[in-house]
Amino acid sequence: MHPMPRRLSTTLLEKEPDMPAPHNHNDLIDLAVQALAAGDRTRHQIAARLGIDPTPILDYRDEAELERTAPAPDLDVALNGLTPRGLACMRVVDGEWRYTLTKKGRARAAEIAAAEAVTGDAA
């Protein structure tokens, strides 16, 4: 039996201080919410907006290799966090998955926009 693929963990990102601008799960999910609010609907559109390679991390069989390569944030971390939190729903349109913000997702997007307006930060 093959070992289960390993997912990118925030603990790995947090313990690599030399990595440029590490993101945790919540940061990536918020960025995906912002991309959806801006009108992006497909995996590739969201990846382009976030500046993340849309290729999923499929398998890391060797924990040492995972730590040595220190991968960039995975787009799947952001996308897989949307639906369990009730921020977005997915459906197939023309053979491609499309993401759509839910009422809760639209409310979160408004919170993020309001916070950015106050602090002057732009994602």
N, C-alpha and C positions, 0 to 999 in steps of 0.2 A: 504494500500500500504506500502511495506517495504521501509525503508530509503536506499538511495544509499550507497554502501560500501565506506568507507573513504580510501583515499590513504595516504601513509606515506609522510609527507611533510618535506622539508628541514628546514622549520622554527622550527619544533619540534626538529629535530636533533641539530640545532644550539643553541636552548635555553636550552639544557640539557648538561651543561659543564662536568658533571661527567661521561658521556658516553665515552667509550674508542674509540679513533680514529674515530670521526664522519665523514661521507662522505656526500657530497652534490650530487645533481643529476649529475652534470658534471663530478665529480670524478668517480662516479659509471659507467657512460657511457664510460669514457675513459678506465676504467679497463675492461669493456666488449669488447671494441674495441681491446685492447691488447690481451685478451683471444682469440678472433676470429683470430687475426693476428698470434697467436701461434698455430692455427689449431683446436681449440675447436669449435664445431658446434652446439651441443645440449644444452638445458637448463641445464641439470645435469653436463655436462662437464664444462660449463661456471661457474656454481655455485661452483663446486669443485675448479676451478682455483682461484676464488675470495674469497673462504672461507666463502661463504654465504649459509645459509639453502635454498634449492630450493623450499621449501614449500611457496606458495604465501600467503600474508596477505589477507585474504578473506573479512573480515568484522570487523569493529569496530563500534559498535552501541553506545558506551559510550565514549565520549571525555575524561572524567576523567580517564577511564581505559587505554585509549591509552597513556595518559601522564604518568600514574603510571607505566605501564609496560615498557616504553621506549624501543620499539623493535629495533632489529638490522636492518641495512639497508636491504631493500627489493630487492631481485633479479629483481623483475618486474620493479623497478625504473630504473635499468640499461637497461634491455631488451626493455622496452616500449619506451625508449628514442632513441633507435638506428634508427628505421625506419622513424619516423617523421623528423629527422635531415638528412635523406638520407645517413646514415653511413652504413646501412646494409639492406638486403632484407631477407624475410623469404619465405620458401616453405616447403611443406610436402614431406618427403622422407621416404619410408617404414613406414608410419603411424606416423611419428614423425616430429615436426617442426625442421627445420635446418636453421641456420642463416649464411649468407654469406656476407662478406664485399663488399661494392660497391667501385667504383673508389674513391669517396670522403672518404669512410671509410679507404681504404688503404692509402690514403694521410694523414689522421689524425693519423693512426698508425705509419707512418714514422715520422711525426712531434713529436709524443710522444717519439719514440725511439731516435730521434736526441736530444731532450731536456734532456732525461735521460743520454745520452752519455756525454753531456756537463756538467751536474750537478753531475753525478755519482750516481744518485738515481736509485734504481731498485724497480719496483712495485711488 
